[in-house]
């Protein structure tokens, strides 16, 4: 059930049976010569909608732009500053909490969002406490990084070994190929750019260290068939995690 395709009366009825909501969050950033700029949001959204369908839950509109300042030396990247992203998350949750939602399950597709999400939750808890909203003590947020789920991680290692890398990975590229087969890209990749370095400073430094945008990855190994495997595993793992989250007591 998609929030943006629902009416307010449908949401009111939903809240009588559940106060949980799934929020996909990703990024709009470069993913190497063959990866889509929207990869992180595309993956998070597709998985979130499938988890919502399997659990008869509500899924919020995707937050497509995240914290990707280190990618801004590549054309097409759009980023929020951490301070801005914290306020965006706070305002999202505050509006939904006023409606009666208490369980916020963020399905995340971008590693660069993790630290900022954690800080945003702390900011939000303090803000909501100051507002004295009803049930404020029941409000809880959780991040589920689809690419870090156990089954997905094991399959990536099995299929790609150390060529999975850490950005513009074949696993995430494969997932977008499964979701959008009409948008598959192909271009020769320089094997000399399979850097094992993972240090990240500013945008210019990142572009210097990783000239084509990849971080130790070989996305030429990706296939749509692999993508379906990753999708099925991620949905299964995160469905279980969401159901556990709904019944947890903080």
Phi and psi in degrees as GROMACS dihedral restraints (atoms count N, CA, C in turn):
[ dihedral_restraints ]
;  ai    aj    ak    al  type     phi  dphi    fc
    3     4     5     6     1   -90.8    20    10
    4     5     6     7     1   131.0    20    10
    6     7     8     9     1   -58.4    20    10
    7     8     9    10     1   -44.0    20    10
    9    10    11    12     1   -74.5    20    10
   10    11    12    13     1    -9.0    20    10
   12    13    14    15     1  -108.5    20    10
   13    14    15    16     1    14.3    20    10
   15    16    17    18     1  -110.0    20    10
   16    17    18    19     1   162.1    20    10
   18    19    20    21     1   -97.9    20    10
   19    20    21    22     1   165.0    20    10
   21    22    23    24     1   -64.4    20    10
   22    23    24    25     1   -30.9    20    10
   24    25    26    27     1   -70.2    20    10
   25    26    27    28     1   -34.6    20    10
   27    28    29    30     1   -66.6    20    10
   28    29    30    31     1   -38.5    20    10
   30    31    32    33     1   -66.4    20    10
   31    32    33    34     1   -40.5    20    10
   33    34    35    36     1   -61.1    20    10
   34    35    36    37     1   -40.8    20    10
   36    37    38    39     1   -66.3    20    10
   37    38    39    40     1   -41.5    20    10
   39    40    41    42     1   -58.5    20    10
   40    41    42    43     1   -42.5    20    10
   42    43    44    45     1   -64.7    20    10
   43    44    45    46     1   -16.4    20    10
   45    46    47    48     1   -73.8    20    10
   46    47    48    49     1   -19.8    20    10
   48    49    50    51     1  -114.3    20    10
   49    50    51    52     1   -19.0    20    10
   51    52    53    54     1  -156.0    20    10
   52    53    54    55     1   142.5    20    10
   54    55    56    57     1  -112.9    20    10
   55    56    57    58     1    19.4    20    10
   57    58    59    60     1   -96.7    20    10
   58    59    60    61     1   147.4    20    10
   60    61    62    63     1  -145.4    20    10
   61    62    63    64     1   142.4    20    10
   63    64    65    66     1  -100.1    20    10
   64    65    66    67     1   131.2    20    10
   66    67    68    69     1  -123.2    20    10
   67    68    69    70     1   108.1    20    10
   69    70    71    72     1   -75.0    20    10
   70    71    72    73     1   139.1    20    10
   72    73    74    75     1  -140.6    20    10
   73    74    75    76     1   136.7    20    10
   75    76    77    78     1  -141.0    20    10
   76    77    78    79     1  -133.8    20    10
   78    79    80    81     1  -161.4    20    10
   79    80    81    82     1   159.6    20    10
   81    82    83    84     1  -119.1    20    10
   82    83    84    85     1    94.9    20    10
   84    85    86    87     1  -153.6    20    10
   85    86    87    88     1   159.6    20    10
   87    88    89    90     1   -59.5    20    10
   88    89    90    91     1   143.5    20    10
   90    91    92    93     1  -132.6    20    10
   91    92    93    94     1    48.5    20    10
   93    94    95    96     1    77.1    20    10
   94    95    96    97     1  -176.7    20    10
   96    97    98    99     1   -69.5    20    10
   97    98    99   100     1   -20.4    20    10
   99   100   101   102     1  -119.6    20    10
  100   101   102   103     1    -4.0    20    10
  102   103   104   105     1   -94.7    20    10
  103   104   105   106     1   141.2    20    10
  105   106   107   108     1   -71.5    20    10
  106   107   108   109     1   142.5    20    10
  108   109   110   111     1   -61.5    20    10
  109   110   111   112     1   -30.2    20    10
  111   112   113   114     1   -90.2    20    10
  112   113   114   115     1    12.3    20    10
  114   115   116   117     1   -46.8    20    10
  115   116   117   118     1   -51.8    20    10
  117   118   119   120     1   -65.1    20    10
  118   119   120   121     1   -37.9    20    10
  120   121   122   123     1   -75.3    20    10
  121   122   123   124     1   -38.9    20    10
  123   124   125   126     1   -59.1    20    10
  124   125   126   127     1   -48.0    20    10
  126   127   128   129     1   -64.4    20    10
  127   128   129   130     1   -47.7    20    10
  129   130   131   132     1   -61.4    20    10
  130   131   132   133     1   -42.7    20    10
  132   133   134   135     1   -65.4    20    10
  133   134   135   136     1   -46.3    20    10
  135   136   137   138     1   -62.5    20    10
  136   137   138   139     1   -44.1    20    10
  138   139   140   141     1   -67.3    20    10
  139   140   141   142     1   -42.7    20    10
  141   142   143   144     1   -61.4    20    10
  142   143   144   145     1   -42.5    20    10
  144   145   146   147     1   -66.4    20    10
  145   146   147   148     1   -35.2    20    10
  147   148   149   150     1   -70.0    20    10
  148   149   150   151     1   -40.9    20    10
  150   151   152   153     1   -63.0    20    10
  151   152   153   154     1   -42.3    20    10
  153   154   155   156     1   -61.5    20    10
  154   155   156   157     1   -40.7    20    10
  156   157   158   159     1   -65.6    20    10
  157   158   159   160     1   -42.7    20    10
  159   160   161   162     1   -68.8    20    10
  160   161   162   163     1   -25.6    20    10
  162   163   164   165     1  -109.0    20    10
  163   164   165   166     1     5.2    20    10
  165   166   167   168     1    53.9    20    10
  166   167   168   169     1    46.3    20    10
  168   169   170   171     1  -114.0    20    10
  169   170   171   172     1   169.7    20    10
  171   172   173   174     1   -93.9    20    10
  172   173   174   175     1   137.4    20    10
  174   175   176   177     1  -120.0    20    10
  175   176   177   178     1   130.5    20    10
  177   178   179   180     1   -80.7    20    10
  178   179   180   181     1   164.1    20    10
  180   181   182   183     1   -58.6    20    10
  181   182   183   184     1   142.8    20    10
  183   184   185   186     1   -67.0    20    10
  184   185   186   187     1   136.8    20    10
  186   187   188   189     1   -87.5    20    10
  187   188   189   190     1   103.4    20    10
  189   190   191   192     1   -83.7    20    10
  190   191   192   193     1   -19.8    20    10
  192   193   194   195     1  -114.4    20    10
  193   194   195   196     1   128.9    20    10
  195   196   197   198     1  -126.2    20    10
  196   197   198   199     1  -152.5    20    10
  198   199   200   201     1   -94.6    20    10
  199   200   201   202     1   101.2    20    10
  201   202   203   204     1  -138.3    20    10
  202   203   204   205     1    36.9    20    10
  204   205   206   207     1   -57.6    20    10
  205   206   207   208     1   -33.1    20    10
  207   208   209   210     1   -70.9    20    10
  208   209   210   211     1   -10.2    20    10
  210   211   212   213     1  -101.1    20    10
  211   212   213   214     1     2.1    20    10
  213   214   215   216     1   -75.3    20    10
  214   215   216   217     1    -3.1    20    10
  216   217   218   219     1   -81.0    20    10
  217   218   219   220     1    -3.6    20    10
  219   220   221   222     1  -104.4    20    10
  220   221   222   223     1   131.7    20    10
  222   223   224   225     1   -58.4    20    10
  223   224   225   226     1   138.1    20    10
  225   226   227   228     1   100.0    20    10
  226   227   228   229     1   -19.0    20    10
  228   229   230   231     1   -70.7    20    10
  229   230   231   232     1   135.9    20    10
  231   232   233   234     1  -124.1    20    10
  232   233   234   235     1   130.1    20    10
  234   235   236   237     1  -134.1    20    10
  235   236   237   238     1   150.9    20    10
  237   238   239   240     1   -98.1    20    10
  238   239   240   241     1   146.8    20    10
  240   241   242   243     1   -70.2    20    10
  241   242   243   244     1   152.8    20    10
  243   244   245   246     1   -53.5    20    10
  244   245   246   247     1   -41.0    20    10
  246   247   248   249     1   -63.6    20    10
  247   248   249   250     1   -37.2    20    10
  249   250   251   252     1   -69.2    20    10
  250   251   252   253     1   -45.0    20    10
  252   253   254   255     1   -61.5    20    10
  253   254   255   256     1   -38.7    20    10
  255   256   257   258     1   -58.6    20    10
  256   257   258   259     1   -42.7    20    10
  258   259   260   261     1   -70.4    20    10
  259   260   261   262     1   -35.7    20    10
  261   262   263   264     1   -61.6    20    10
  262   263   264   265     1   -48.9    20    10
  264   265   266   267     1   -61.9    20    10
  265   266   267   268     1   -44.7    20    10
  267   268   269   270     1   -57.9    20    10
  268   269   270   271     1   -44.9    20    10
  270   271   272   273     1   -70.9    20    10
  271   272   273   274     1   -37.3    20    10
  273   274   275   276     1   -55.4    20    10
  274   275   276   277     1   -54.0    20    10
  276   277   278   279     1   -66.7    20    10
  277   278   279   280     1   -40.1    20    10
  279   280   281   282     1   -60.0    20    10
  280   281   282   283     1   -45.5    20    10
  282   283   284   285     1   -60.9    20    10
  283   284   285   286     1   -45.6    20    10
  285   286   287   288     1   -69.9    20    10
  286   287   288   289     1   -35.3    20    10
  288   289   290   291     1   -65.4    20    10
  289   290   291   292     1   -36.6    20    10
  291   292   293   294     1   -62.0    20    10
  292   293   294   295     1   -29.2    20    10
  294   295   296   297     1   -78.6    20    10
  295   296   297   298     1   -18.6    20    10
  297   298   299   300     1   121.2    20    10
  298   299   300   301     1    -1.8    20    10
  300   301   302   303     1   -72.3    20    10
  301   302   303   304     1   142.5    20    10
  303   304   305   306     1  -128.8    20    10
  304   305   306   307     1   -17.7    20    10
  306   307   308   309     1  -118.0    20    10
  307   308   309   310     1   114.0    20    10
  309   310   311   312     1  -115.8    20    10
  310   311   312   313     1   109.9    20    10
  312   313   314   315     1  -109.1    20    10
  313   314   315   316     1   103.3    20    10
  315   316   317   318     1   -88.5    20    10
  316   317   318   319     1   115.0    20    10
  318   319   320   321     1   -91.7    20    10
  319   320   321   322     1   111.5    20    10
  321   322   323   324     1  -105.7    20    10
  322   323   324   325     1   137.8    20    10
  324   325   326   327     1  -113.2    20    10
  325   326   327   328     1     6.5    20    10
  327   328   329   330     1  -134.9    20    10
  328   329   330   331     1   120.5    20    10
  330   331   332   333     1   -60.3    20    10
  331   332   333   334     1   -31.4    20    10
  333   334   335   336     1   -67.9    20    10
  334   335   336   337     1   -10.8    20    10
  336   337   338   339     1   -86.6    20    10
  337   338   339   340     1   -17.7    20    10
  339   340   341   342     1   -59.8    20    10
  340   341   342   343     1   -51.3    20    10
  342   343   344   345     1   -64.7    20    10
  343   344   345   346     1   -40.5    20    10
  345   346   347   348     1   -69.1    20    10
  346   347   348   349     1   -36.8    20    10
  348   349   350   351     1   -61.1    20    10
  349   350   351   352     1   -43.5    20    10
  351   352   353   354     1   -59.8    20    10
  352   353   354   355     1   -44.0    20    10
  354   355   356   357     1   -66.3    20    10
  355   356   357   358     1   -37.3    20    10
  357   358   359   360     1   -63.4    20    10
  358   359   360   361     1   -37.9    20    10
  360   361   362   363     1   -63.2    20    10
  361   362   363   364     1   -43.5    20    10
  363   364   365   366     1   -61.7    20    10
  364   365   366   367     1   -44.6    20    10
  366   367   368   369     1   -60.4    20    10
  367   368   369   370     1   -41.9    20    10
  369   370   371   372     1   -68.4    20    10
  370   371   372   373     1   -43.5    20    10
  372   373   374   375     1   -59.0    20    10
  373   374   375   376     1   -43.1    20    10
  375   376   377   378     1   -66.1    20    10
  376   377   378   379     1   -42.1    20    10
  378   379   380   381     1   -63.1    20    10
  379   380   381   382     1   -45.6    20    10
  381   382   383   384     1   -66.4    20    10
  382   383   384   385     1   -35.7    20    10
  384   385   386   387     1   -62.4    20    10
  385   386   387   388     1   -39.4    20    10
  387   388   389   390     1   -66.2    20    10
  388   389   390   391     1   -28.2    20    10
  390   391   392   393     1   -80.9    20    10
  391   392   393   394     1   -13.4    20    10
  393   394   395   396     1    56.1    20    10
  394   395   396   397     1    42.4    20    10
  396   397   398   399     1   -70.1    20    10
  397   398   399   400     1   149.5    20    10
  399   400   401   402     1   -60.4    20    10
  400   401   402   403     1   145.3    20    10
  402   403   404   405     1    61.9    20    10
  403   404   405   406     1    21.8    20    10
  405   406   407   408     1   -60.7    20    10
  406   407   408   409     1   -30.1    20    10
  408   409   410   411     1   -72.0    20    10
  409   410   411   412     1   -12.9    20    10
  411   412   413   414     1   -95.1    20    10
  412   413   414   415     1    -7.6    20    10
  414   415   416   417     1   -75.0    20    10
  415   416   417   418     1   130.5    20    10
  417   418   419   420     1  -146.3    20    10
  418   419   420   421     1   141.2    20    10
  420   421   422   423     1  -118.5    20    10
  421   422   423   424     1   147.8    20    10
  423   424   425   426     1  -144.9    20    10
  424   425   426   427     1   141.2    20    10
  426   427   428   429     1  -103.3    20    10
  427   428   429   430     1   132.2    20    10
  429   430   431   432     1  -121.5    20    10
  430   431   432   433     1   108.1    20    10
  432   433   434   435     1   -88.3    20    10
  433   434   435   436     1   107.8    20    10
  435   436   437   438     1   -58.0    20    10
  436   437   438   439     1   -35.9    20    10
  438   439   440   441     1   -75.3    20    10
  439   440   441   442     1   -10.1    20    10
  441   442   443   444     1  -106.3    20    10
  442   443   444   445     1     1.9    20    10
  444   445   446   447     1   -65.4    20    10
  445   446   447   448     1   147.9    20    10
  447   448   449   450     1   -55.2    20    10
  448   449   450   451     1   -47.2    20    10
  450   451   452   453     1   -66.4    20    10
  451   452   453   454     1   -40.4    20    10
  453   454   455   456     1   -65.3    20    10
  454   455   456   457     1   -46.0    20    10
  456   457   458   459     1   -59.3    20    10
  457   458   459   460     1   -44.5    20    10
  459   460   461   462     1   -65.3    20    10
  460   461   462   463     1   -40.7    20    10
  462   463   464   465     1   -66.2    20    10
  463   464   465   466     1   -40.1    20    10
  465   466   467   468     1   -60.9    20    10
  466   467   468   469     1   -42.2    20    10
  468   469   470   471     1   -66.7    20    10
  469   470   471   472     1   -37.9    20    10
  471   472   473   474     1   -66.2    20    10
  472   473   474   475     1   -42.7    20    10
  474   475   476   477     1   -79.8    20    10
  475   476   477   478     1   -38.0    20    10
  477   478   479   480     1  -120.7    20    10
  478   479   480   481     1   -14.2    20    10
  480   481   482   483     1    57.3    20    10
  481   482   483   484     1  -136.0    20    10
  483   484   485   486     1   -78.9    20    10
  484   485   486   487     1     0.2    20    10
  486   487   488   489     1   -86.9    20    10
  487   488   489   490     1     2.0    20    10
  489   490   491   492     1   -66.5    20    10
  490   491   492   493     1   -39.3    20    10
  492   493   494   495     1    64.9    20    10
  493   494   495   496     1  -157.9    20    10
  495   496   497   498     1  -133.0    20    10
  496   497   498   499     1    -4.7    20    10
  498   499   500   501     1  -151.0    20    10
  499   500   501   502     1   144.3    20    10
  501   502   503   504     1    56.5    20    10
  502   503   504   505     1    45.0    20    10
  504   505   506   507     1   -74.4    20    10
  505   506   507   508     1   153.4    20    10
  507   508   509   510     1   -62.5    20    10
  508   509   510   511     1   -28.5    20    10
  510   511   512   513     1   -67.1    20    10
  511   512   513   514     1   -45.4    20    10
  513   514   515   516     1   -73.1    20    10
  514   515   516   517     1   -35.2    20    10
  516   517   518   519     1   -65.2    20    10
  517   518   519   520     1   -40.0    20    10
  519   520   521   522     1   -61.0    20    10
  520   521   522   523     1   -40.5    20    10
  522   523   524   525     1   -64.3    20    10
  523   524   525   526     1   -41.8    20    10
  525   526   527   528     1   -67.3    20    10
  526   527   528   529     1   -32.4    20    10
  528   529   530   531     1   -64.7    20    10
  529   530   531   532     1   -36.1    20    10
  531   532   533   534     1   -68.9    20    10
  532   533   534   535     1   -41.9    20    10
  534   535   536   537     1   -74.4    20    10
  535   536   537   538     1   -41.5    20    10
  537   538   539   540     1  -127.0    20    10
  538   539   540   541     1    73.5    20    10
  540   541   542   543     1   -62.4    20    10
  541   542   543   544     1   -23.8    20    10
  543   544   545   546     1   -74.9    20    10
  544   545   546   547     1    -9.1    20    10
  546   547   548   549     1  -111.8    20    10
  547   548   549   550     1    17.6    20    10
  549   550   551   552     1   -65.8    20    10
  550   551   552   553     1   132.3    20    10
  552   553   554   555     1  -110.1    20    10
  553   554   555   556     1   149.8    20    10
  555   556   557   558     1  -144.0    20    10
  556   557   558   559     1   128.6    20    10
  558   559   560   561     1  -158.8    20    10
  559   560   561   562     1   148.2    20    10
  561   562   563   564     1   -60.0    20    10
  562   563   564   565     1   137.9    20    10
  564   565   566   567     1  -111.9    20    10
  565   566   567   568     1   136.0    20    10
  567   568   569   570     1   -74.9    20    10
  568   569   570   571     1   115.8    20    10
  570   571   572   573     1   -64.1    20    10
  571   572   573   574     1   -18.7    20    10
  573   574   575   576     1   -74.7    20    10
  574   575   576   577     1    -8.7    20    10
  576   577   578   579     1   -95.1    20    10
  577   578   579   580     1    12.5    20    10
  579   580   581   582     1   -83.2    20    10
  580   581   582   583     1    61.7    20    10
  582   583   584   585     1   -67.5    20    10
  583   584   585   586     1   141.6    20    10
  585   586   587   588     1   -94.1    20    10
  586   587   588   589     1     1.6    20    10
  588   589   590   591     1   -78.9    20    10
  589   590   591   592     1   139.7    20    10
  591   592   593   594     1  -125.6    20    10
  592   593   594   595     1    10.3    20    10
  594   595   596   597     1   -71.9    20    10
  595   596   597   598     1   133.3    20    10
  597   598   599   600     1  -127.6    20    10
  598   599   600   601     1   122.5    20    10
  600   601   602   603     1  -115.0    20    10
  601   602   603   604     1  -122.8    20    10
  603   604   605   606     1   -83.8    20    10
  604   605   606   607     1  -179.3    20    10
  606   607   608   609     1   -64.2    20    10
  607   608   609   610     1   -45.2    20    10
  609   610   611   612     1   -64.7    20    10
  610   611   612   613     1   -39.9    20    10
  612   613   614   615     1   -64.9    20    10
  613   614   615   616     1   -40.1    20    10
  615   616   617   618     1   -62.1    20    10
  616   617   618   619     1   -45.2    20    10
  618   619   620   621     1   -62.2    20    10
  619   620   621   622     1   -35.3    20    10
  621   622   623   624     1   -69.3    20    10
  622   623   624   625     1   -43.1    20    10
  624   625   626   627     1   -73.3    20    10
  625   626   627   628     1   -33.7    20    10
  627   628   629   630     1  -129.8    20    10
  628   629   630   631     1    77.5    20    10
  630   631   632   633     1   -58.3    20    10
  631   632   633   634     1   -33.5    20    10
  633   634   635   636     1  -102.9    20    10
  634   635   636   637     1     6.9    20    10
  636   637   638   639     1    96.1    20    10
  637   638   639   640     1   -15.0    20    10
  639   640   641   642     1   -81.9    20    10
  640   641   642   643     1   148.8    20    10
  642   643   644   645     1  -119.9    20    10
  643   644   645   646     1    90.2    20    10
  645   646   647   648     1    67.0    20    10
  646   647   648   649     1    18.1    20    10
  648   649   650   651     1  -111.3    20    10
  649   650   651   652     1   158.2    20    10
  651   652   653   654     1  -129.0    20    10
  652   653   654   655     1    80.8    20    10
  654   655   656   657     1   -67.8    20    10
  655   656   657   658     1    -6.7    20    10
  657   658   659   660     1   -65.5    20    10
  658   659   660   661     1   -15.6    20    10
  660   661   662   663     1   -78.8    20    10
  661   662   663   664     1   -12.7    20    10
  663   664   665   666     1   -70.9    20    10
  664   665   666   667     1   144.8    20    10
  666   667   668   669     1  -139.4    20    10
  667   668   669   670     1   155.1    20    10
  669   670   671   672     1   -59.5    20    10
  670   671   672   673     1   -32.3    20    10
  672   673   674   675     1   -64.9    20    10
  673   674   675   676     1   -41.0    20    10
  675   676   677   678     1   -61.4    20    10
  676   677   678   679     1   -40.7    20    10
  678   679   680   681     1   -58.8    20    10
  679   680   681   682     1   -40.5    20    10
  681   682   683   684     1   -64.2    20    10
  682   683   684   685     1   -39.2    20    10
  684   685   686   687     1   -61.2    20    10
  685   686   687   688     1   -46.1    20    10
  687   688   689   690     1   -62.6    20    10
  688   689   690   691     1   -41.6    20    10
  690   691   692   693     1   -60.9    20    10
  691   692   693   694     1   -50.2    20    10
  693   694   695   696     1   -61.2    20    10
  694   695   696   697     1   -42.4    20    10
  696   697   698   699     1   -67.0    20    10
  697   698   699   700     1   -43.3    20    10
  699   700   701   702     1   -63.8    20    10
  700   701   702   703     1   -43.3    20    10
  702   703   704   705     1   -63.1    20    10
  703   704   705   706     1   -43.0    20    10
  705   706   707   708     1   -62.6    20    10
  706   707   708   709     1   -48.3    20    10
  708   709   710   711     1   -64.1    20    10
  709   710   711   712     1   -45.1    20    10
  711   712   713   714     1   -77.5    20    10
  712   713   714   715     1   -25.7    20    10
  714   715   716   717     1   -62.7    20    10
  715   716   717   718     1   -45.6    20    10
  717   718   719   720     1   -63.1    20    10
  718   719   720   721     1   -41.6    20    10
  720   721   722   723     1   -64.6    20    10
  721   722   723   724     1   -40.0    20    10
  723   724   725   726     1   -67.2    20    10
  724   725   726   727     1   -43.0    20    10
  726   727   728   729     1   -64.0    20    10
  727   728   729   730     1   -38.1    20    10
  729   730   731   732     1   -65.2    20    10
  730   731   732   733     1   -40.2    20    10
  732   733   734   735     1   -62.4    20    10
  733   734   735   736     1   -40.1    20    10
  735   736   737   738     1   -61.2    20    10
  736   737   738   739     1   -34.0    20    10
  738   739   740   741     1   -97.2    20    10
  739   740   741   742     1    -3.9    20    10
  741   742   743   744     1   -72.3    20    10
  742   743   744   745     1   156.8    20    10
  744   745   746   747     1  -109.2    20    10
  745   746   747   748     1    28.9    20    10
